[in-house]
Amino acid sequence: MKRLIEINDELERAVFLSVYHSRQQQQWRLLARWVLMLKHVLRVSSNRLIFLSLLLPGLLVWFFIYLKGARADYNLLVHEQILEKGFIRKLIWPNV
C-alpha cells in the first residue's frame, strides 16, 4: 500500500487524494485514532493503574505518554494511507 509521499504521478496522486478525503476514509481514520488510544491505555495492569491513580499529577503525565504512543502509531499505520476492510485487526496486531 502506497503513502501519499511515495506517489509521483499527478493522476495517481489525484485519485489517491479523492479516496483519502472520502467520508468513509475519514470515519475509518477517526475510528483508528480511538482504537489506538484505547490499545495504548489498556496496556497497563490493574495494580499499576491503582498505584498511578494515587499520584494524580503523575497519572496525567502517564496518560500523555500513552497518547503520544498512540499518535506515533497513527502516523505510522493510518496517516496518508487508504484504509481497507480489516484495518482494525492490523491496528491491534500489526505484526500478525
Residue pairs with C-beta under 8 A, 6 or more apart in sequence:
1 81
1 82
1 84
2 16
2 81
3 80
3 81
4 13
4 16
4 17
4 20
4 80
5 80
7 13
7 16
16 82
19 25
19 82
20 80
20 82
25 82
25 83
28 83
28 87
29 78
29 79
29 83
31 88
32 74
32 77
32 78
32 83
32 87
32 88
32 91
33 70
33 74
33 78
35 88
35 91
35 92
36 70
36 73
36 74
36 77
36 78
36 91
37 66
37 67
37 70
39 70
39 73
39 91
39 92
40 66
40 67
40 69
40 70
40 73
41 63
41 66
43 66
44 52
44 66
52 58
52 59
52 62
53 59
73 91
77 90
77 91
77 94
78 87
78 91
89 96
